[in-house]
Amino acid sequence: MQREIVVLGIESSCDETGVALVRIPVAQAKAASAASLPVLLSHALHSQIVMHQAYGGVVPELASRDHIRRVLPLLDDVLAQSSVALSAVDVVAYTQGPGLAGALLVGAGVACALGASLGKPVLGVHHLEGHLLSPFLSADPPEFPFVALLVSGGHTQLMWVRAVGDYELLGETIDDAAGEAFDKSAKLMGLAYPGGPLLAAMALEGNPKAFALPRPLLHSGNLDFSFAGLKTAVLVQSQKMLAAGHVAHFSDLPRAVQCDLAASTQAAIVEVLVKKSLSALQHTGLRRLVVAGGVGANRQLRAELNAACAKRGVRVHYPELSLCTDNGAMIAMAGAMRLQAGLQQPNTDYAFNVRPRWPLGTP
């Protein structure tokens, strides 16, 4: 009797092409344990950042074309890394949504074509569930239940996670997400795309208390977020700085002043994320926090969350830094965990559709 299966994961929701292989025990398990967790065999990732930099943001048509070019060579890479034959793949998981429609169609089409050619089933996976479960790939995986701070691209959400597939939305952004606040503020400062990581790097040199920027909804009494007002405040402050310095471009200001605004912007975003996360823990009575998504790689956010949670006896879990951004490993992992928990049956008719807008937790 077969005791384990191999899941191939394909991610193509935006500007990164990811492919990965995981192996899972066949026995169903709703509670994650070291013995039952899927094992990452190999993964490969291609980022399109350099291609999109010339345009200051993601160009959907270019993203789709690049996924077509990259996905099969990346598949060859993961098969070679793991020494697993393509014929040994039991299930092909792919990102069904949310994301860019054209980009999603590439991954879905390739996954279904592979499944049909191999005579193996396919499985559509929610992109955000991939991020949500990505910390289970880390050296320090969490246990259910936990509060999850999901900060990925245009999404900032707090979730009560009771088990695989059992999620309750506690709060979310009502306008700009944290990642958008980083990137849009960075763009106002004249930083290259994607500006969030560049702003965070500059913040290391600056004074986070130099400018009194707003903390939207910090005292709202709920767990929702709003970062659009912060972006506007950064715009107003940068215009004042340009006028005071009699310069036309933010880059013409003294480096120290630029870094101070970057540090103050990051401090505002981080403070809101940390305090809302602590409020969610208090609301649920849980003592375990999972942080997932690209912004989860931010060093200041990790430092402040670690310090605040340590004082309260709360465990914090993160995915490995290399798995914070979009990747195939999280899609293979989420698909594997859903199969293992008996929550979803793979598709064997190879008809597929994509869901560019797909709230997490809805069928």
C-alpha positions in Angstrom: 0.0 0.0 0.0 1.3 3.5 -0.9 2.2 5.3 2.3 3.1 8.7 0.9 2.4 10.9 -2.1 4.4 13.5 -3.9 2.7 16.9 -4.7 4.0 19.3 -7.3 3.2 22.9 -6.7 3.1 25.7 -9.3 2.7 29.4 -8.4 2.1 32.1 -11.0 -0.3 34.6 -9.5 1.8 37.8 -10.1 5.4 38.5 -10.8 7.2 35.4 -9.5 7.2 31.9 -11.0 7.6 29.2 -8.4 7.7 25.4 -8.7 8.2 22.9 -5.8 7.8 19.3 -4.7 6.7 18.1 -1.3 6.1 14.6 0.0 3.3 13.8 2.5 2.1 10.8 4.5 -1.2 9.4 3.1 -2.8 9.1 6.6 -5.2 12.0 7.2 -4.4 14.3 10.0 -6.1 17.6 11.0 -3.6 18.4 13.7 -0.1 19.2 12.3 2.7 17.3 14.0 6.4 16.7 13.1 5.5 13.2 11.9 2.6 14.3 9.7 3.8 17.5 8.2 4.7 17.5 4.5 8.4 17.5 3.6 9.8 20.0 1.1 11.9 18.1 -1.4 12.9 20.9 -3.7 11.8 24.3 -4.9 12.9 26.9 -7.6 11.8 30.5 -8.0 12.2 33.1 -10.7 11.4 36.8 -9.8 10.4 39.3 -12.5 11.5 42.3 -10.5 14.2 43.4 -12.9 11.9 43.1 -15.9 9.2 45.3 -14.3 11.5 47.9 -12.8 11.6 49.9 -16.1 7.8 50.4 -15.8 7.6 51.2 -12.1 5.3 48.3 -11.4 4.0 44.9 -12.7 2.8 44.9 -16.3 0.3 42.0 -16.4 0.9 41.0 -20.0 4.6 40.9 -19.6 4.2 38.9 -16.4 2.1 36.3 -18.2 4.5 35.9 -21.0 7.4 35.5 -18.6 5.6 32.8 -16.7 5.3 30.8 -19.9 9.0 31.1 -20.5 10.0 30.1 -17.0 7.7 27.4 -15.6 9.0 24.4 -17.5 12.7 25.1 -16.9 11.9 25.6 -13.2 10.1 22.2 -13.3 13.2 20.6 -14.7 15.2 22.2 -11.9 13.1 20.9 -9.0 13.0 17.4 -10.5 16.8 17.4 -10.8 17.3 18.8 -7.3 15.1 16.1 -5.7 16.0 13.2 -8.0 12.3 12.6 -8.4 11.0 11.5 -11.8 8.1 13.4 -13.2 6.2 10.2 -13.4 6.5 9.9 -9.6 4.3 13.0 -9.1 1.0 12.0 -7.7 -0.9 15.3 -7.6 -0.2 18.7 -9.4 -1.3 21.7 -7.2 -1.5 25.2 -8.7 -2.5 28.7 -7.6 -6.2 29.2 -8.7 -6.4 32.7 -7.2 -6.4 35.4 -6.3 -4.0 37.2 -8.6 -3.6 38.5 -12.1 -6.0 36.6 -14.4 -3.5 36.1 -17.2 -0.7 35.0 -14.9 -3.0 32.6 -13.1 -4.1 31.0 -16.4 -0.5 30.1 -17.2 0.0 28.1 -14.0 -3.4 26.5 -14.2 -3.0 25.6 -17.9 0.4 24.1 -17.3 -0.7 22.2 -14.2 -3.7 20.7 -16.0 -1.7 19.8 -19.1 0.8 18.0 -16.9 -1.9 16.2 -15.0 -3.6 15.1 -18.2 -0.3 13.9 -19.8 0.6 12.0 -16.7 -2.9 10.7 -15.9 -2.6 12.4 -12.4 -5.1 14.6 -10.7 -4.8 18.4 -10.2 -5.7 20.6 -7.3 -6.5 24.4 -7.3 -5.1 26.2 -4.3 -5.9 29.6 -2.7 -2.8 31.8 -2.9 -3.4 33.4 0.6 -3.9 29.9 2.1 -0.4 29.1 0.8 1.0 32.1 2.6 -1.0 31.3 5.7 0.4 27.7 5.9 3.9 28.6 4.7 5.4 28.7 8.3 4.8 24.9 8.5 7.8 24.7 6.1 10.0 26.3 8.7 12.4 24.7 11.1 10.0 25.8 13.9 6.5 25.0 12.6 3.5 26.2 14.6 0.6 24.1 16.0 -3.1 24.8 15.7 -4.9 27.0 16.7 -3.2 30.3 16.2 -3.7 33.9 15.2 -2.2 34.7 11.8 -1.1 38.1 10.6 -1.2 37.8 6.8 0.7 40.7 5.1 1.1 39.9 1.4 1.0 42.4 -1.4 -2.5 44.0 -1.4 -3.6 42.0 1.6 -3.4 42.7 5.3 -5.5 40.5 7.4 -5.7 39.0 10.9 -7.1 35.4 10.9 -8.1 33.0 13.7 -6.8 29.7 12.4 -8.3 26.7 14.1 -7.2 24.0 11.6 -6.4 23.6 7.9 -9.4 25.2 6.1 -11.0 26.5 9.3 -10.3 30.2 9.3 -12.2 33.2 10.8 -11.4 36.7 9.6 -10.8 39.0 12.5 -9.9 42.1 10.7 -8.5 43.4 7.4 -7.5 46.5 5.5 -10.3 48.8 4.4 -8.0 50.5 1.8 -4.3 50.2 1.2 -2.5 47.2 2.7 0.8 47.3 4.6 2.8 46.2 1.6 1.2 48.9 -0.6 1.9 51.5 2.1 5.6 50.5 2.0 5.8 50.4 -1.8 3.7 53.6 -2.5 5.6 55.6 0.2 8.8 54.4 -1.4 7.6 55.6 -4.8 6.9 59.0 -3.4 10.4 59.1 -2.2 11.7 58.3 -5.7 12.8 54.8 -4.9 12.9 52.1 -7.6 10.3 49.4 -7.9 9.6 47.5 -5.7 10.4 50.2 -3.1 9.3 48.5 0.1 12.6 46.6 0.7 14.6 49.7 -0.3 12.6 51.9 2.2 13.2 49.3 4.9 16.9 49.4 4.2 17.1 53.2 4.4 15.1 53.1 7.6 18.0 51.3 9.3 20.0 54.6 9.0 17.2 56.9 10.1 15.4 58.2 13.2 12.0 56.6 13.5 10.8 59.5 15.7 11.9 62.3 13.3 8.5 62.8 11.8 5.1 62.4 13.6 3.2 60.4 11.0 -0.3 59.0 11.7 -1.1 55.5 12.9 -4.5 55.0 11.2 -7.2 53.0 13.1 -4.7 52.3 15.9 -7.3 53.1 18.5 -10.4 52.1 16.5 -11.5 49.4 18.9 -11.6 46.8 16.1 -9.0 44.8 14.2 -9.3 46.5 10.8 -6.4 48.3 9.1 -6.1 51.5 7.0 -2.9 52.7 5.5 -4.1 55.2 2.8 -3.9 58.1 5.2 -0.3 57.3 6.0 0.6 57.4 2.4 -1.0 60.8 2.1 0.9 62.0 5.1 4.2 60.8 3.6 3.3 62.7 0.4 2.6 65.9 2.4 5.7 65.6 4.4 7.9 64.9 1.4 6.5 68.0 -0.3 7.3 70.1 2.7 10.9 68.8 2.7 11.3 69.6 -1.0 10.1 73.1 -0.4 12.3 73.7 2.6 15.3 72.3 0.8 14.6 74.2 -2.4 15.1 71.0 -4.5 12.9 69.3 -7.1 13.6 65.7 -6.3 13.5 63.7 -3.0 16.9 62.2 -3.9 18.4 65.7 -3.9 17.7 66.0 -0.1 20.4 65.1 2.4 20.7 61.3 2.9 20.1 61.6 6.6 16.7 63.4 6.0 15.6 60.8 3.5 16.4 58.0 5.9 14.6 59.8 8.7 11.4 59.8 6.7 11.9 56.2 5.7 12.4 55.2 9.3 9.3 57.2 10.5 7.2 55.6 7.8 8.3 52.1 8.6 7.7 52.8 12.4 4.1 53.9 11.7 3.3 50.7 9.7 5.1 48.4 12.2 3.4 49.9 15.2 -0.1 49.4 13.8 0.7 45.8 12.7 2.2 44.9 16.1 -0.6 46.5 18.2 -3.4 45.0 16.2 -1.8 41.6 16.3 -1.5 41.8 20.1 -5.2 42.9 20.3 -6.1 39.8 18.2 -4.3 37.6 20.5 -6.1 39.1 23.5 -9.4 38.9 21.7 -9.0 35.1 21.0 -7.1 34.2 24.1 -4.5 32.4 22.0 -0.8 32.4 22.7 0.6 31.6 19.3 1.1 34.0 16.4 2.0 33.2 12.8 3.3 36.0 10.5 3.2 35.2 6.8 3.6 37.1 3.5 6.3 39.4 2.0 6.1 42.1 4.7 6.7 39.3 7.2 10.3 39.5 6.1 10.7 43.0 7.5 13.4 43.1 10.1 11.9 45.8 12.2 8.5 44.1 12.3 10.0 40.8 13.4 12.1 42.5 16.1 9.1 44.4 17.6 6.8 41.4 17.4 9.3 39.2 19.0 9.9 41.6 21.8 6.2 42.3 22.4 5.2 38.7 22.3 8.1 37.6 24.5 6.8 39.9 27.3 3.4 38.2 27.0 4.6 34.6 26.7 3.4 34.3 23.1 5.2 32.1 20.6 5.8 33.7 17.1 6.4 31.7 14.0 7.6 32.9 10.6 8.3 31.2 7.3 11.9 31.0 6.3 13.0 34.3 4.7 13.4 32.7 1.3 9.7 31.6 1.5 8.1 34.9 2.6 7.4 36.0 -1.0 5.3 34.1 -3.5 6.7 30.6 -4.2 5.8 27.2 -5.3 6.6 25.6 -2.0 3.7 27.2 -0.2 1.3 26.1 -2.9 2.5 22.5 -2.8 2.4 22.6 1.0 -1.1 24.0 1.2 -2.4 21.5 -1.4 -0.7 18.7 0.5 -2.1 19.7 3.8 -5.6 20.0 2.4 -5.3 16.6 0.9 -4.0 15.2 4.1 -6.9 16.7 6.1 -9.4 15.3 3.6 -10.8 18.8 2.8 -10.4 18.7 -1.0 -10.4 16.1 -3.7 -8.2 16.7 -6.7 -9.8 17.2 -10.1 -9.4 14.5 -12.7 -11.3 16.0 -15.6 -8.7 18.7 -16.2 -11.2 21.5 -16.7 -10.0 24.6 -14.9 -10.8 28.1 -14.2 -9.0 30.9 -12.3 -10.4 33.2 -9.6 -8.6 36.6 -9.7 -10.8 37.8 -6.8 -11.3 35.1 -4.1 -11.8 35.9 -0.4 -10.0 33.4 1.8 -12.4 31.2 3.6 -15.1 31.1 0.8 -15.7 28.0 -1.3 
